[in-house]
Amino acid sequence: MGHLVTLATCSLNQWALDFEGNTERIIESIRKAKAAGATLRVGPELEITGYGVLDGFHEGDTFLHSWEMLARIIDHPDCQDIVVDVGMPVRHRNVSYNCRVIFYNRKISLIRPKMWLANGSLLSFSFIPAGFPFTGQTWVADRDVARLDGNYRELRHFTPWQRPQEIEDYYLEQIVGKITGQYKVPFGDAVISTRDTCFGVETCEELFTPNGPHIPYGLAGVEIISNSSGSHHELRKLDTRINLITQATKLSGGIYLYANQQGCDGDRLYYDGCAMIVVNGNIVAQGSQFSLNDVEVVTATVDIEEVRTYRSSSSRNMQASKQSPFVRLDLDTRLSRRDDEAEPSLAPSETLAARYHAPEEEVALGPACWLWDYLRRSGAAGFFLPLSGGIDSCATATIVHSMCREVIKAVSEGNEQVIKDVRRLCAEPADSTWLPTTSQEVCNRIFHTSFMGTQNSSKETRDRAKGLASDIGSYHVDFNFDTVVTALTNLFTVVTTFQPKFKVHGGSRAENQALQNVQARLRMVLSYLFASLLPTVRQRPGGGGLLVLASSNVDVSELNPIGSISKVDLKKFIAWSRDSFELPILHEFLSATPTAELEPITATYVQSDEADMGVTYAELSIFGRLRKIQKLGPWSMYERLLHLWGNEYSPREIYEKTRHFFYNYAINRHKQTVITPSYHAEQYSPDDNRHDLRQFLYPSFSWAYQKMEDSVKYWESKGWTTGKAQKKSVKAD
């Protein structure tokens, strides 16, 4: 029968600094693991505190409360007779470490600090899909090149353990020591030997390093390896993560348990779960990537003998014989079942095919789950969104609709936490037995939309906004605020005797811009007015206001669920939602010209976003990716675009577009320092406060511009003055 062992890993929806809630979810995961017959339970990174504590890791309270919660877990009757691997910060000799604590039956076996920290330099996740949409172009990208990731600054909070295969004594806090009866415990890089096998521990980023701990672990005879992660969602990222997880044991064999945080723990990131168990490079268990479950435990039964057989290769064994040994700490228990304990029907779990979501579905689910966590934990009464009739606000509304669909799904599955939260958010009394049956029913209670029109608004945009609100079920208000605009402009005229005019009426660029800004800023003020008072108007108890949702995507810069999603991906998402959510009205948004409707509409002029910007959204997406992900300045971007766009544009046109982008990038950069917090979905997020750390006061890029001008003159002297096929006849010296 072999050596059968049932193992458990999990995804937990932790909340940064919610010590009691996090602890209860950890204990619940241990209960579920034991109920499934597991003898080892692995949890996410920093699960006691939550990953997103950030500078809270500088506070002594964070470490104190972590030990208090660990004591509660170790001493809990439901946490006995199972080996537990739990994550928390630990200060050792006045140095802060990101640690795993392994314990069994009220005894700590090892405190294992993280050795490689996530601090900007990571292996790349896929950042531009093959065939990136730009007319006549195909983007060829290396999907596994080095990149900088601005989401993580672990070196700001922790120090890596820099003594591999070494341990020393950690003098245990009294609050835990009086439970375990231990005065000191091992601290450092070691592995655990049970009566029947050996397991080792790595943490998140260590999987992504070229020489991760799983490599020497496997060569040193470690048969079970855990990885506890706080890995965030990005579009198209899961395939790379799964490739790395499966490769961790494909060459050298072994059993790999991957645990991950799931949900919004209080910051811009959504941790997308997908806990899994892999044996010799094959997936045998995989959890959900997007879920409203607070605790999800994934288990599998595996045969340790399969690992030993898999490792019979002579070349592998020659390398293994040269591997320096790890300190092995003995744990007097078995993980596998004895033959007399095994049920006759018990068998190893079967291999599974990896499950993935399409990128459009990721846009629908990731931000939706993030919004639900934010709403239920914020104390707000719901959301408020100005619906303009354009695709951006349409996308945000559709994501809220997706959120409501996920709530209904969770309710139908009997998710007690979601049922409790939805009743509270929908203003039902505490003893209510009410349950929603449609997403529109939930949406009408918690989602408020508004069309704020002026004389510059068209009937088409107003009708689209109203139609979408009706189809998804939001509480919708529709009004014009021309009188407010007129009051402000009249005040200016009284003070200055100057009457500003729109461009189409003969006004200057400055006048035109000012009159547009008045409308945009008033919409913001009105949004907060309605968000504050609509719950009172609707006689909602509790007094909480509404969270105002923004709808600026990453290409054009509240709480913003689409703030890191490109216009290209948004359009794909809307097309997918039209069919998957059965919302035919979304087709009208796809075919509509993007417009701010801040200028008067005449017989010869209708305002267009792309005309205002001077570039198309497809071009802007490429500029953004080259600037942030590829880290290209003006000159390097111009050179790259000569190759990408040379069949479409001449060198001079490419130069002018590049210069136009960087001019507007520089003059608007300061706005990103106060950008609304956005759901992080893309690596080229413009979030200055978190993800894109660049100056906001720029000089002219004069030297780069001069180099571009010289290049243009050179190519023009060679006859390259247009795009398309004529480029092929150009020959350089």
N, C-alpha and C positions, 0 to 999 in steps of 0.2 A: 504493500500500500504506500510505501515511501514515507516521507516526513511531511505530513500535511499540516499547514499552519494557516489560520485565518487572521488576516491583518486588516487594520482599519486606518483610513486617512479621512480628512474632512475639509469642508469649506465652511467657515463661520462668518456671519455678518456682524463683525465687531464694530464698536463705536469708540473712537479715541477718547480715553480717560473715563469711559463708562465702566469703572472697575467691577462693580457688582453685577451689571448686566453681562459683561464679558465673561466673568467667572461662571455665572449660571449657564451660559451657552457652552463653555468648555465642559462643565460637569455633565450637561445634557448630552454632549457628543460622546463622552466616555460611557454614559449609560447605554446609548445606542450601539456603541462599539461592542460592549460586553453582551448586549442582547443578541448580537449577531454572532457571538462566539469568538470574537477577536481576542488575541492575547497581547497585541501591541497596538496602541493608538497614537497617531501622529497628528499634530495640529498646525495651524498657520504661523507665520512669522510674527513675533511680538504680540501674540494673541491676548495676553493678559491686559496690556495697555491699549491695544490697537496700534496699527502701523503709523497712522497720520498724526502722531503726537508732536512730531517735529521739535521745535525748541522747548517743548515741555519736557524733553529728555534731559534738559539742563537743570530741571528742578528736583531737589531732593525728595519732595513728596511723591514723585512718580516712582522712584525706586522703593520708597517705604511702602506705599500702597500695593506695589507689585508683590513684595514679600508677604504682606498681609493676605492678599488674595491667594498666593501660592499655598500658604498655610491652610487656608480654607479648603483648597482643592485636595491637597495631600491627605488631610484628615477626614475628608468626606467618606462616609461608608460606601457610597456608590463608586468610589475611585480605587477600590482595593482589588487585588487578584488580577491586575492587568498592568502591563508595562506602559507608562505614559511618557510621552515626549511633548513638553509644553514650552512655549516661547515667552521670554520676558527680558527686560534690560537688567543688567547686573553691574554693580560697581565693585571692582576687585583691585585692591591696593590703590584706591582713589582714581582708577581708570574705568571709564564707562564702556561696557561691552554689550553687544546684541547677542543674546544667549539662548541656548536650548537647555532645559533642565529635564533630565531623565530620572524618573523615580518609580519605585515598585513597593507596594505595601508599606507606606510611610517611611521609606528609606530612599534618599537621593543617591543615585549611582554616579552621576556625572553632571557637571555644568560645562557645556561645550560652547565656547565663544565663536562667533562668526569670524572667518579668516579673510574673506575677500568682500569688501563693502561696495555697495552701489553708489558711485559718486560721480556720475557723468559719463565715464568711459565704459560703454557696454558693447556687446555684439549687437549688430543691427537686427531689428525685426523688419519685415517687408515694409518698404515705405512708398514705393510707387509700383502699382500693378503693371504687368506687361501689357502693352497696347494702351498706355495712358491716353485718354481721349484728346487728341489735337489733330486737326485735319491734316492728313498726309504724313503724319509722324508716328513712329513707334518708339517708345522710350525703352531703352535697353538698360536695365539696372541690375547691379550685383545686390542680391537680396541679403547677403551676409557679410557686409563690410562694416568696419568699425565706425561708430557714430558717437555723438555726444547726446546724452539724455538729460534734460534739465529737470526731470521730476525728482531725482534722488540726490541728497547731499548727506549721506550717512556719515561721512568723515567729519561733518559739522557736529554730530551728536555722539558718535562712537569711535572707538579705536579698534582696528583689526588685531586679532591674536596673531603675532608674527613669529611664533615658535612652533612650527609644525612638528607633530609627533612628540610633543612634550606636555607634561602636566605638572601642576603644583597644588599645594593645599589652598582651599578656600575656607576661611573661618566663617561658619554659618551664622546667620542672624538668629538671635535667640527665639524669636517668634516661631521660626520653623524648627530650630534645633530642639526645642522642648517637645515637639511632636515626634520628630524622627529619632531623638536620642543621640544625634550626631553633633560633634563639636566642630569637625571639619570634614570637607568632602573634596573629591578630585575636581580640578578646574583645568581645562585645556583641551588639547587635541588627542583624544583617545577613542577607543571603540569598546563596545560591550559584548562580552562573551557569556552566553547562557549555556545551559547544559547541552543544548543540541545545535546551536548555530551562533553566528556573530553578526552584530549589526552596527552600522556607523551612521553618523548624522552630518548632513550638510544643510546650508541655509541659502535659499533664494539665489543670490548673485553668483554663488559658488558653482551653480550649474552652468552659468553662462561664460565662465572663464575657460581659456584654452586647456588648462591643466587642473581641472576641478578635483576636489577631494575624492569623488567617486572613482577616479582612475586609480590612484594608489590604494584606495580601500579595496577595490575589486582584486587588484594584484596581491594584496596582503591577505586575502581569504575572507574578507567581509562579504557575507551573502545577502544581507538585507541593508538597504541604504534608504534613509528618509531625506526628503527635501521639504523644508517648511518655508513657504514663500508669502510675500506680499506683492504679488505681480499684478500690475494694472492692465486694464483693457485698452487696446488700440485696435483700430480697424485692421483686419488681415494679419493680426499678430499670432493668433493661436497656433497656426500651422508651424511657425518657427519654434514655438515653445514645445509643442508635441514632438517635433523632430529632435530637439535637444534631449528631451526626457527619454525618448526611446533609444537614442544613440548612447545614452549614459550606460546602458547595460547590453547593447547589441554586440559590441566587440568583445567584452570580457565576461559577459553573463552577469546575472544577479537579479535581485528583486528590488524594485524601486518604488517607493511610496511618495507621491507628490501631494502636498497639502497647500491650500491657498486661501487667503482672505476672500470674501465675497461681499460686495455691496459698497455703499458710500460710508466711509468711517468719519466723515466730517470735512473732507477736503475736495479738491477738484477731480481726484481720481476715482474710478470705479474699478474695484478688484473683481475679476470675473471668474473666480472659483475654478471649476473644471478640475477638481481633485481626481487623481487617477493612480492606478497600480499597474506596473509594467513588469513583466517577467522575461528576461533574456531578449529585450527589445520589442516584445509584443504586449499590447494593451490588453489587460484582462478585466479592468473596471475603469469607468470614466463617469464623473459626475457632471452636473449641468454647468453651463457657462454663465447663464443669466437666470436668476431665480429670486423669488421673494422669500424663500425659506431662510430663516435665521441660522438653522443648523442642518447641514447635510453631511451625512456620513456615508462613505463609500468603502465597501469591504470586498475582499476576494479571498478565496482559499487557494493556496499555492503549495507546490511540492518542492521542498528544498533540494531534493535529489535531482530535480531537473536542472538546477543551477550547477550542481557538481558534475553532472554529465556534460553539460554545455561547455564547461571549462576544461575539457579533456584535451584540447588542442596543445600540441607540443610547443609551438611557437609562443603561445600565451603563457604556458607553464615555465618556459625558459626566462621570460621577463619576470614572472611572478617569483621565481627562485632568487632573483636579484633584488627584489623589493625589500627595503628596510622595514622592520616590523613596527607596528603601532603598539602602544601600551594597551593591553587588554585588561579591562576591569571585569571581574567575575560577578555574575548575577545568578544566584542560586534558584533558577526556575527554568522551565521549558517553555518555548513558544509553540512548538509543534505538539500534536496530540499523540499520545501513546496508542499503540495498536488496540489496546483494550478499551481506550476511550473513544476511538473514532466510530462514528456512525457508519453503518454499511453503505448508506447512500451518499456519503460525503465523497466529493471528487474535486479535483482542481478546477478552478474557474476557466471557462473557455476563452479563447482569443477573440477580441472584438475589433471591428474596424473603427478608426477614429471618427468622431462626429464633429462636423464644422457647421457654422452658420454662414450664409452668404453675407457679403459686406452690407447689403441693404438691410438685411435682417438684424445685423449687429447694430446699425444705426437705430433701428426700431426698438431694440431691447435694452442695449446698454444704457443710454441716457434715460430711458423710461424707468428702469430699476433704480438708477441713481436718484431721479426725481422723487420716487416713492419714499426712499430712505430719508431724503432731505425733508420732505413734507411731514412725514410722520414723526420725525424727531425734532422738528423746529418749533412746534407749538403754534404754527400758523393754521388758518382756517381753510386754506386752499391756494390756488394760483390765480393770477390775473395776467392776461395777455392782450395787448393791443393787436387786433387783426387788421392788417393793411390791405388784404386782398392779394398780396404778393407771395412768392414762393417761400421766403424765409419765415415769416410768421406762420404760414401754412405748415411748414415743416415742424416748427415748435409745437403747434396745436396737434399735429398728427402724432408726435411723440407722446404728448399727454394722453391722447386717445389710446395709444399703445399701452401706456402705463395703466389706464383703466381696464383695458382688456386683460392685462396680467393680473390685476387685482381680482377680477371676476374668475379667472382661471384658478387662482390660489384659493378663493372662497369655495369654489366648487370642489376643490380637493380637500377641503376641511382644514386649511391652514389656520390654526387658532389665533396666532399673532396677527395675521392679516385681517381676520374677522374682527378682532378687537380693535385694531387700528382704523378700519374702514367705518365701523360704527361710530367711533369717536369723531373722526374727521367729517362724517356726514351728519353730525349733530344729533345722533340718536342717544337717548338716555342710557345710563349705565346698565339698566336691567332689560334693555331692549333685546328682542329676538329677531329683529329685522335683518334680512340679508338681501343685498342687491342681486339682481338676476341679469342685468345687462350693463355693458360698459357705459352706455348713455345715462343710465340711472346714477352711476357713480359720478360721471362727468358733470352732470347738472348740479350736483351738490357741492363739488369742490373746484370746478374750473369755470372761471369767469372771463369772457372775451368782450371786446369792444371795437367797434369801427368809429374812429374819430375823424370825421370828414371836414373838409373845407370846400370853398368854391373851386379849388383845384382838383378835387377828387372826381373820379369818373363813376358813372353808374355801374360799369362792369366790375370795378374793384369792390364797390359796396355790396353788390349782389353776390360776388364770390365769397366774401367774408361771411355774409349772412347765411349763404347756403352751406358752407363748411360748418359753421357753428350749429346749424340745425341738424346736420347729419351726424356729428359726433356727440351732440347733446349738451353743449356748454350753455351756461346762463349768459345771454348775449344782450348788450346794449348798443344802440346805434344813435349817433348824434353829430351835429356840426358845431364847431367852435369858432366860426368866423368872427363872432362878436368879440371874443377874447383877443383874437389876432388884431382886429381893428382897434380895439382899445389901446393896445401896446404901441402900434405904429402911430396912432393919433397922439399919444403921449409924447413920442419922440418928435413928431412934427411941431407940437406946441412948444417944446423946449428949444428946438433948433431952427424952427421955421423951414425945415427941409423935408420934402415928401419923397421917400424912397420909392423906386419903381422896379418892377421885374425887368429882366433882360428883353423879353418879348414886347415890352411897352416902352423900350428905349432906355432902360436903366443900365448902370454900369455893372461890372462883375461883382464889385463889393456890395452894391445895393441888392443884387440878385441873391448873393450868398446870405446876406443878413436877413432878408425876407424869408428865405427857406429855413434858416436856423431858428427864427422865431416860432415857426410852426412845429419844427421837430422838438424844440425844448419845451414848448407848451404841452405837447403830447406826453412828454415825460412827467411834467408836473401833474397833469390830469390823471395819468396812470396811477400815480401814488395817491391822489385824492380818492379815486374810485376804489383802489385796493384797500384803503384804510376804512372806507365807510360802507362798501357794498355788503359785508357781513351784517352790519347794523340794519341796513335797509331790508335785508332778507330775514331779520330777526333771528340771527344765529347766536346762540348763547356762547359764552366764553370770552368774548371780546377780542379774540385774535384777529389780526388783519390778514390780508392775502399777500403771498409772495409774488412780486412782479417778475414776470419772465421776459427776458430780452430775446431778440431773434436776429442777432447779427452773426453771420457765419464767419469762418476764419478768414475769408478773402476780403471782407470789408470791416472787420473788427467788432442790480437785478441778478439774477440767476439765469445763466445762459446755457441751455442744453445743447445748442448747436454751435457754440463759440469756437470749436476746434474741428469743425467739419467743413470740407470744401463745398463750393457750390456744385461742382461736378457730382460729388457723392450725394449731395442733398437731392439733386434731380433724380438720380437713380433710386434713392430711397422713396421719393414721392411716387415714382412710377411703380415701384414694387408695392407700396402701400395701397395704391389705387386698386390693384388686383387682389392682394392678400387680405386687405381689410374691407374690400367691397365698398369703396368710396369713389364712385365714378366722377364726382365733382373735382377730384384732384387733377383730372386731365386738363381742366380749364386753367389751373395754376401752371401746369407744365408748358402750355402753349402761349401763356401771357408774356408780354415784354416786361422785363424787370424795370420798375419805375418807382421813384420816391413820391411822385405826385405832389411836389412842393412848388411847382411853377404852373402858371396858367396854361391850359390846353387850348390851342388855337387850331385853325384849319390847316396850318402848315407846320405845327410844332407840337410834339408830345415828348415829354422828358423821358430819357432812357438812362438807366444806371451805367451801362457799358459805354455809352457816349459820354456821360459825365466823367467816368474814370479814364477814358482814353485807351482802355484795353478791354479785351473780352474776359469773361470769368475763367475760361479755359486757359488763357494766357496767364492770368493772374495766379491761378493755381500752380502753374509751372514756375513762375517767378518766386512764389512763396516757398516751394520745395527746394529750389536751387539756393535760395538765400539761407533758409534755416537748416535743412537737412544736409545739403551738400556744402554748406558754409562758404558760398561764393560771394566775393565782392563784385563791384561793377565790372572790372576788367575780365575776371574769370567767367562771370556770367555771360558777358558779350561773346567771349570765345566759345563757350559751350553752346550758346544759342545759334552761332554760325553753323554748327553741325546739326542742331535740332531743327532749326527753322530755315536753313539755307535754301531748301526747295520751294519755300513759300514767300520769303522776303529777301530783299537785297541787304547787303551789309549796312547801308545807310539806314534802312528801315529798322533793322535789328538794333543798331546803335541808338536811334531815336526812341524806340520802345524801352530799351534798357535804361537810358538816361531819364526818361519820363518816370519809370518805376522808382528809381533811386531818389529822384527829386521829391516825389510824393511820399516815399518811405521816410525820408529824412524830416520833412516838415510836419509829418503826422506822428512821428515816433513817440513824442511825449504823451500822446493820448493813451498809449498802451500801458503807461505806468499806473493808470487808474482804471484799467479795463474791468468790466464786470466779471466776477469769477465764473469760469466756464467749465463745463464737462470736458475733460481731456480725452480726445479721441484720435488725434493726429500728432505726429512729431513736429510738424511745422506750426504748432500753436503759437500765436503772437503774444501770449501772456507774459508780459515783462516781469511781473512779480514772481513768477514761478519757473517759466520754461525757456524764456529767451532773454538772457541777460546781456543786453547791449546798452550803450549810451543812448540818451535821448536828445542831446544837443550835437548836431553833426555839422562839420564844415562842408564846403563844396567838395565833391569828389573830382577836383580839377585835374589832378595828375592822371587818374584813371580815364577821365573823359578825353584828355589830350591823346593818350595812347589809343583810345578807340577811334578818334578822328583820324589819326595817322594811319591806322589799319584800314579804315574805310577808304581813304584816298589811295592807299596801295592797291586794294582790291578793285577799285574803280579804274585805276590805271591798267589793270589786267583785263578789263572788260566785264567785270562782274557788277552790273548795275541793276539787275532785276533778280527775282527769285526763280523758282521752278527749275526746269531742265537746263537753263543757260549756265547754271552754276557748274555743271559737269564739264564744260569746255574751258573753264578757267584753270590755268596752270601757274603755280607759284615758282619763283626763282629757286 
